[in-house]
Amino acid sequence: MNMAYVQSSALEQVSYDEKAHTLCATFRETHRTYVYEDVPQEIYDGLIFADSLGRYFNTHIRDHFSFHEIKQH
């Protein structure tokens, strides 16, 4: 899954797997990457086109979907 860099003070990179319905997000401050499960395509689209990705993420994704951290090597 290729991660796209985004213009956000909160998020550094995001990607979406349409088949698995997973959203992958790397946070700018911590450089930690998390995978969010069962995220609908329209939620990802809303994130990408939001005026504030951080605000959209906090309102529509954080605490709404199960997730796990991807440990970096």
WOZI-V208858 format. One record per helix or strand of 2 or more residues. SS is the DSSP state (helix for helix, strand for strand). FROM is the first residue (numbers start at 1). LEN is the number of residues. If there is no record, write none. Layout:
BEGIN
SS_FROM_LEN ; SS_FROM_LEN
END
This chain:
BEGIN
strand_4_2 ; strand_11_7 ; strand_22_6 ; strand_33_4 ; helix_41_9 ; helix_53_8 ; strand_67_4
END
